Amino acid sequence: MRLSPVFLLSATNPSHFPTEAKTHNAPEVAFLGRSNVGKSSLINALLGSKEAHTSSTPGRTRAINFFALHEGSGNNKKARPTLIFADLPGYGYAKISKSISSEWPTFIEPYLAERDQLALAVCLVDTNIPPQPSDTQLIHYFQQMQRPYLVVGTKADRVSKNVLNKNMAALRKVHEIDDILPVSAKTNDGIPQLWQRLHALAE
C-alpha cells in the first residue's frame, strides 16, 4: 500500500496540535530519539521523500511536525488519512539539551501523555554507540505510562553483522527490553519490517 505524505503543521503548544477535522482521528505514530540519531533520515526513508528536514547540526527540530499519510497520490486532502506521523524534537545533545529539555514539559510531555490519537511511539536508539541513559529514561517513561512503543535501532549498516549483534545485545540488556528492530535509512534494511508494524496500526 503506497502512502503519500502531506505536511499538516508544526506545533510548539498543545493548542497547535491537529484537530480531528484535520486528521479524522487517524492513528498517530510519534518518532523520537536523541539528537543526531537519524530520525529525519528514517522518516524520509519510510516516506520515500524529503518531507522531514535533515541537518548536520543536531537539534534543529524544535517543534512537533505533523504529516498526514494518504493512500495513493494523496491529492484528496479532505479524505481520512491512513496514518499521521509526528516528528518530535531530539534530546540529549549537550550544547542545546537544556533549552530543549526546558521545552518538553510545555508541549512534548502533554502530547506523549495525553494525546488520545497517539497509537505508537517509535523510540530511536543508535546502534553504533553504547546505550545512553536518556534513551533508557525515555523507554521507562513509556513503560510507566503504559503507552505502546517500539524501539528501533538506527544506522545498522555502519558496522559488521557481528558487531551489530553485540551492540544490539547490549542495548537490549541495558534498556531492559526484549525487542529492538534494527534499520538502515541508507540501505533500506528493516524498513519493510517497520512498515509492517505501522500498517497493522492503520488496519
N, C-alpha and C positions, 0 to 999 in steps of 0.2 A: 504494500500500500504506500504510494508516494504521498508525502505531506509537504505542502508548500507553506513557508513561514511568512507572516505579516507582522511587522513591528506594531505593537499596540501603544506603549507608553513607558516612560521612566518614572519611578516613584521614589520619593525621599520622605514620604509621610504616609501613614495609614490612610489618610483621606484621598490619596492619589491612587490607591490600589484599583485595578479594573473592576467595574461593576458587572453584575450578571448580564446587563444589557450588552456589554462588550464581549463577554466570554461565554454567555449562555450556560454558565455553570459547568463548563468543561473541566475535567480533572487537570490540575496544575502539577508540574514537575519542577522542583527548585534545584538549581545547581549551585553548590557552594564548596569552598575549599580555600586553602592558603593562597595568598597572592603568588602568582607565577607557577601555579600547579598545572596550568594548561587548560583551564576551564573554558575560556573562549574558543580555543582551538578545538576542543572536544565538541562544543555546541555546534560549531561550524561544520565539523566532520559529520555530525548527526544530520544536520540540515542540508548538507551539500551546497552550502552557500557561505557568504561572508557576513551574515547577519550580526553575529557577535563581534565586537571590536577587539582585536588582539593588539597588544602593545608590548614592547620590550621593557617598559617601565612598569614594575609591579604596582598594583593598587589603583590603576586608572579608573576602574569601575567603581563609582561612588553611589550608585543608585541601583534599585532593583529594576532591571529591564525586562519587560514582558513581551513575548512573541506568541501570536496565535498560529497554530498549525492546522491547515485545512487540507482535505483530500483533493487531489487533482491539482489544478493550476492555482487554486486559492484566490481566484478572481472575485468570487462571491463572498465578500467580507461580512455580509449580513447573515450568512449561514452559520450554524453552530460549529465552532472549531472542534477538531478531534482531540487536541491537547493544547495546553498552554505551557510554554517554557518560561521560567522565571530565572534570570541570570542575576545572582546576588553578588555584592561586593566581596572581594577577597579579604583575608585576615592574616595576621601573623607576620607581616613584613615589618622589620624593625623600625625603618625610617618613618613609617606612617601608621604603625599599629595603634598608637594612642589616639590619633584622630579618627581612625576607622572604628576602633572599639568604642569610642565615645558616641558614635552614631548608632551602634547596634541597638541599644535599648529604645531608641526613638521610633524606629520603623522596621528594623530587621527582626528583632525578637517578637514584636507583635505579629509580624507576618508568619513566622515559623510556629508560634504558639497558638494563634487564634484563627488563622485563615482556614475556613471550612473547606475551600476548594483544593487545598494542598493535599495531593494524593500520594506523593513520594518525594523525599529529599535525597538527591544524589550527592553523597559526600565524597569529594575527590581527595585522594592521597597520592603523593609522588612515590613511585616505586623505586626511584633512584637514590633516595636519601633515607636516613634512619627514621623510624617512627617519631612523629612530632607530638609533644604534649597537647598542643592546641587542637590537633586532629582527634586525639583521644577524648578531649573535653567535649568536642562537638558531637562525637558519636555517643558518648554517655548522656549528653543532653537529650538526644532523640530517644534513647532507651528509656530515660526517666519520664519524658513527656509521652511515651508510648505512641510516638509518631512513626509511620512507616518510612524506612530509609534503606538505601543501598550504598555500599562502599565500593567505589570504582578506583582502581589503581591506574594512574596515567603514565604516559611516556614509557610504556612497556617495551618499546622497540630499541631502547638505548642501551640495554645490557644483554648479555648472553642468556640463554634459556636457564642454565644452571644458576647464574647469579639472580635472575628474576625469581626463580623458585625459592631461593634462600631469602631474598628480600620480602617476598610475599608471606613466607612463613613467619618472619619477624614481625611484619605488620599485623598479621592475624593474632599473634601471641600478645603483643603489647597493647593493641586496641581491644583485645578480648572479644573477637568476633570470629565466626566460622567462615563467612563468605565474603570474598573480595573478587570483583571482576576486573581482570587486567585488560587495558585497552591501549590503543595507539592511534592518535589522530593522524599520524603521518602515514602509517601502513594500513590503517582501517581494521587492524586486528581487534577483535572484541566488539566492534561497532554493531554488527548484526545481532550479536547476543544481547547487547544493551537495548537495541530496538525491540527485541522480543519482549523484554520486560516492560518497556514503555507501551507497546501495542496492547499488552494484557490490561493495562490500566484503562485504555480507551474502550476496550471491549466490555 
